[in-house]
Amino acid sequence: MNDVSLPAALTQREVLIHALYEAAELEHNLMCTYLYAAVSLKDGEAEGLSAEEAAAVKRWRQVLLGVAIEEMGHLAAVWNITSALGGSPRFGRTNFPLDPGYLPACVVVKLAPFTADTLQHFVFLERPHGSTEQDGAGFAYERAYIRGSGGARLTPMGVDYSTVGDFYAALGEGLRALVARYGESNAFDGDPALQLSPEEVGLAGAKHVRCLKTALAAFAAIVEQGEGAPRDTVGSHYQKFLGIRTELRALMAKNPDFAPAHPAATNPVLRRPPRPEGRVWLENPDAVATVDLANACYGLMLRLLAYAYAVRGPSAEKSLAVDLAIGLMQAVMPLAERAARLPAGPSNPQCNAGMSFIALRDSAALPAGPAARRLFVERFAQLSEGAATVRASGEPRAVAAADQLTSLASRASQGFDLTAAAAASAAPAGAPDVAAAAAASVTAAVTAAPPSKSAGVETVQGRQIELQFEAKRCIHSRFCVTWAPRVFLANVQGPWIHPDAVPVERLVEVAHACPSGAIRYRRKDGAPDEPVPEVNLATVREAGPYAFRAALQIDGVPAGFRATLCRCGASRNKPYCDGSHHEIGFNATGEPPSGKTDMLALRDGVLAIDPQANGPLRVRGNLEITGGTGRVVARVTSASLCRCGGSANKPFCDGTHTKIGFRSGETS
């Protein structure tokens, strides 16, 4: 295609932000197309694949999902650069299929199921500069056109580029020119606290952009990881798609009838399209209800991400908005899979339905404060209610999505403060924010609650103390049977806990030493019960679980002051450890390298731990993470901790749970 040289106007801040909006839309569009192809893939031998084909298709799905997550990281990087320049990031996009002019003529973006042609289209989109790869059949552009103008313009306009790498190179030159003209401090004068960071999300691109060096590093990472990467870049999107293509061709040579995906619609739409060409109108009521719910979840996800950029961080509210957005994506995926397996309707008997990723007319951030929080709480409740219709089918994917939405609605209702002023939610780390303000009330609930009588908790009365033992939380650290062997009688028939066999203070010491919280107590002699920890700690145990000590709130429920949570991914009692790390031979150091260890302004308060469905432990609150020897690994106010066992950045999540298909067995 015709290349247009970098216009002088791209050195202007307004025009640069306009170009970054296009970069955001481009990354966003690519992410959606990769997800759409991934959910169309068949699932195992039950859907007509041979064992060999099923194994290959499973790998391809994980590759596509991994690439989509990396595109999300690219998108976060573009958002952060936009924010660093003083702009509001672009969260919306034009609905599929894109009309000519939004992108260069050679960049065709539409929703299509996985086929050899779709895969070739992905190879073409991710090709490096100078590649001779051709686009896939069916992805030809409608008409040739040239964007931009050779003359000087004040009005921002799109420009042409042959590859996405060329586009980012032009943006980099524009940033250099902006800095040369105005100086670095004036060019990057946006508030860094508004950007996404590792405090909120475990995406590679979610790093603070403060200067030209960090902005150019973000562009370079995007290019090297995917679009326009050099041919020999191992692990680039381009190379990954070439690998799938090689496997696909080999399997099709063995079985010419091999069909790895369901015939999902190309560019599905929910209403009768005014321009029907290239679109599939969904008429099947079941498919319509499924896609409608998926689209509504997607729209709320965008609103929450936009809101996160309106709230200064690190803060509980900013982290909560991001957590809920990620949770919504985990509801979207089973709905999108279901849509690809349902008939489109009588007008299109040749294909199935598919999620259309309808974007809101405006996804810009809502003003930070109680009104926005109320909208979020209301919307989650509406989605949860709407999911009941889809859930009624009993289909496993529909049930999983509905359960996830019910959990998210509860979490939003508990987490968003509808009374606090907006300024409170924007408080910097260490200031009394939503979580810290709730500390006293939650701590009181933990300490003043009557002893649990629920199934699985054994309660034994002594003269001065009441002991509670919850077997499912026990990890057999053996403090009880070695420190108080006359109280805790191992391997005996009948009663095995005898609280009056030792002085009560010794028994209290034993309870405090129990890392899992399986042993708890209530004083009956007027002495105080277990005190709230003055410093919130998470100890990374060698080849074992996380040991937390804090005023714990796990999945929205007060959970005492001690808990050991699974990090190997194998526990049958998630999120708690059950010792499965021994069975599977889990091997992970208890002394990870130290990272950010700046002292926190506050070291106690409620520690909220929300296990993400098929994902990490999302932790919010003041926390010191230590190695098994007590050495400080990190001090954070929010973090995503790996619990699939696969992260290369333990104890922190790096997204590997998606690539390896981790299943938590939970709905929240």
Summary of the structure (lengths in Angstrom):
residues: 668
radius of gyration: 26.9
end to end distance: 48.2
largest distance: 91.6
contacts: 2321
relative contact order: 0.09
helix: 41%
strand: 11%
